[in-house]
């Protein structure tokens, strides 16, 4: 899914370097008529390496450079000198990146730690020089090994947002507004569905200079798990959140029904999502009086802690932060 400079899905081509050729050199020196073989080995080809970078948050840097080729190894020389190893290609990626085989869709690697490196394609080995093949019966071998070819492949790179709290709700539930009030993030806010087309991250400041990360995930619609709306694009981002905060507006026709639809979409996408801790916040609660609140409380879904909040009126937000913090810790 791409909007602006946020990119969380890309397909790239990579090839590692070919190994250098071994040398078939025979030693020649003044006063030494037959010096024998002294050809050195070829250097190895460069690897293709993906490296985690905690300062990155998008795959945007791969949008305009989708082909990566590592350098070939240098050829062996005389006096048993080994050829230079080919330079590796290092591709920096944000934490939460998944690398798949583009043909089989199999997950090959996951990068979740800063400075974590994975070699996705190894460079070809350098060929051995002729001095390796010297024997009592063949004292001047005039052949050496060629270098081994590098490897090539297409990869699908996906990003799953790493956040402590993921906001889950239908379009226009007030997720972006809540994020903008609790954090310094500036998501696009408007009164129409699918205003948010990309996940937005913000850092929530808590007591005693502590903080946690909150992600505003684009709104879910019924059938999202089958790919309706923006289905698969954003459901995968919820997988990496420690805690799910369900947001349903107070003016919803049926809060319990909305909650069960949201829960069902998560279950259809990945049943393990239901193992995560959940909190339900009823947004836009500034329009409710005590009598309406009491009525709504009777109809709330069972088995989930619920709070009444209002982002605009800044109502119940500290209580919400306390609840989220206690669940996270």
N, C-alpha and C positions, 0 to 999 in steps of 0.2 A: 504494500500500500504506500503510495507516495503523495505527499502534499507539501509544497514548499521544499524545504531542505530536509524533511524527515523521510528517510527511506528505510524500510524494514524487510525488504525482500529483493534479492538480486541474483542473477545468474552470471557466472564468470568462467573463463577458460584459463587454465594454467598448464605450464609445461616446465619440467625440471631440466637441468643442463645435461648434456652428453659428457661422458667421461673422456678424458684426454687419451691420446694414443701412447702406447709404450714405445720407447726408442729401440731401434735395432743397431745402435752405434757400436763400432768396434774401436777399441782404444788405440790411439796413434800418438806416439811420442818419440822424440829424437833418441836414438840408440835402443829403442824398444821396437823391434820389427813386428812382432805379433803380440799385441797387448791383450787380445781377447775381448770378449763382449763387456761393455760397460753402459749399455742403454738403460736409462732410468724409467720409472713408472709414470704413467699419465696421472694427472690430478683428477679428483672426482668432480662431477658436475654439480652445479648449485642446486640446493633444495628449494622447495616452495614451502614457506612457513607462515602460518597464521598466528598472530600474537595479540593477546588481550590487552586492551588499553582502557583503564577506568575513566579517562577523561573524554572518551567518545560516547555518543549516545545515538548515533545513526549510521547507516551504511551509505550515506550520501556520497562519500569520497570514492565509492566504487561505481557510481552511476556513470561516469564518463571515462573510466579506465577499467575495462572488463577483461583485458588480456594481460597475463603475467608470464614472462619467460625468464627463467634463471639462466645464468651464464654457463657456458661449457667449460670443462676443465682444460688446463694447459697440457700440451704434449710433453712427454719425458725428454730428457736431454742426455748429453754425454756425461761421463764421470758419475754415473748412477744418480744424476740429479732428477728429482721428482717434479713433475709439472705442477703449476699453481692450481689450487682448487678453484672451481668456478664460484662466483659471488652468489650467495643465497638471495632469494627474493622474499622479503618480509612484508606481509600484508597485515596492517593493524586493524583490529575490529573491536567494537564495543563488547562489554561483558554481557552475557546472555545470548551470544551468537551460536547458532547451530549450523553445522556444515553438512550438507547432504550430497550424496552421489546424484547428479542430475538425471542419470538414466534409470537407476533403480529406486530412487527416492529414499534410499537407506540413510539413516543418520550415521555419519562417520565420526564426528567429533562435536563436543560442546565446550565452549570457552566461557568459564564463569569467574576466573580469577585474573587479577591484574598481573601483567608480565607472563602469563601462561603461554607457552609456545607449543604448537602441534605441527609436526612435519607432515603435510598432506601429500607431497610427492617428493620422494628421495631422488637425488641426482644420481646419474649413472656412475658406476665405478670406473676408475681409470684402468687402462690396459697395463699389463706387466711388461717391463723392459726385457730385452733379450738375455741379460745376465742371469735371470731366473731360470733360463732353460739350458744353461751350461751343464754338461755332464761328461763323464769320462769318454763316452763314445761320440759326443758332439760338442767339441770344445769351442767352436765358433758359430753358434746359432745366428743366422742372419734374419731372424724373424722375431716379431714381438706382437703382443695382443693389441687389437684395436680397443678403443674405449666402448663401454656399454652405453647404449642409447638411453636418454632420459625418458621420463614418463609424461603422458599428457592426459588431461581429463577436464570435463565440465563439472562445475560444482554449483549447487543451489545454496545460497547463503541466506539464512533467516535470522531475524532478531526477535527475541522474546524479552520484553521489558522486565528488568529486575526492579521491583519496588516492594516496600513493606506492606502497603495497603493499596488494593485495587478497587476502584469505584465501579460498581456494577448497577446498571439500570437501563430503562428504556430511553430512547431519544427524548430530550427535553425534560429530563427528571431533575435537572439542576446540578449535575455533576461538575460541569465547568465552572459554574458560579461558586460552588463550595470550594473547589480547588483554588480559585482566584482569591477567595477570602482567607483561607487557611495558609496559603503559601504566597510566594512572590511570583508565581507563574502567571502568565497573561494569556490564557486560552481564549479562542474566539467564542463569544457568547452572543446568541441571538434567539428569537422566539420561534424558530422552526426546527424540524427534525434534522438530524445528521449535520448539525453545525460543526461538530467535532469529527474530523475524518482521520485523525492520527492521535495516538496516545500522547498525553501531555504529562510531564513529570514536574512535581514540586516538592520542596523540602518544608515540612511542617515543623515550626519551632515549638518546643515544648518547655516545660519547667526546667530550671537549673541548666540552661544552655544545652539541653538534649534535643534531639530531632529525629524525625523518621521521614521516609520518602513515600509520597502518595502519587498514584497514577490515575489519571482520568482516561478511562477506556471508552472509545466510541460506543454509542448506545446499541443495545441488543434489541432485536425484534424477534417475534415468534418465527421459528424456522431458521434462525441464524446458524444453528449447528449443521444444517443441510446446505449452508452457503447463501441463504437469502440475505438481502441487504448487503452488509459488509462482512457477513458471517465469519468465514475462516480467517480473514485478515486480522480481526481484533480478538477473537476468542483465545488465540494462542498466547496473547499477552497476559491474560489472566492466570495462565498456568504458573507463572513465576512469582506471583504475589503471595506473601505469607498470610495475609488476612484479607477477606473480602468484605467491603462495606456496601451493602445493598441500599440504594437510594430510591424511594418511591414518594412521589409528591402527595401532599395531604388532599388535593382535589381529585385524586384517582377514583374511578368508579368502584373498583374492588381491589383493595390493597392485597388481600390474601391471594387472590387469583393472579395478580401481577407478579407477586413473589414466587408463586409456584411455577409460572411460565419461565421466569428467569432461572429458577433452580433447574427446571427440566432442560433448558437449553445448555446449561453448563454440564449437566449429566450426560446429554447426548454427545456433546463434544469430547468430554473426558470425565468418566465417573470419579476419578481421583480428586477432582475439584471439590466434590462434596465433603471431602475429609478436612478441608481447610476451615479455620475458625471464621464465623460469620457474625456480622452485626447489621441490624436493620435501622436505618434512619428515615424518619418521615420528614421530608423536606417541605418547605413553604408553609411551615406550621404557624407562622405569624397570623394567618387568616383564621385560625381556630380559636374558639373560646373554650372554657373548661368543660362545658357540656358536650361540645362536639368531640373534644379529646377523649372524654370518658366513653362516648359511643364508639369511637374508632378503636380504643383499647380493647373493647370486647370482641372486635372482629379481627384482631391482629393474628398472624400465624403463630403457632405454638413452637417452642423449642429454639427460639432465637431472641437475643436481647434487643430491645427496641428503644430508641430515643426519638424525641420530637425536637427538630431543629429548624432554624431559618437562617439561611446565609445572608439574606438582605438585611434582616433585623438583628443579625448577630446573636441569635437566641440559641442557647444550649450547645454552643460550639466548644466551650471549655470542658463541659461534661463529656462531649463526644471525644475530645482529645484524650481525656483521662481514661475513657473506656478503651479506646484504641491502643493507648500505651500499655495499659494493664494486660490486654490480650497479647500484644506483641512480646511482652516480657513476662 
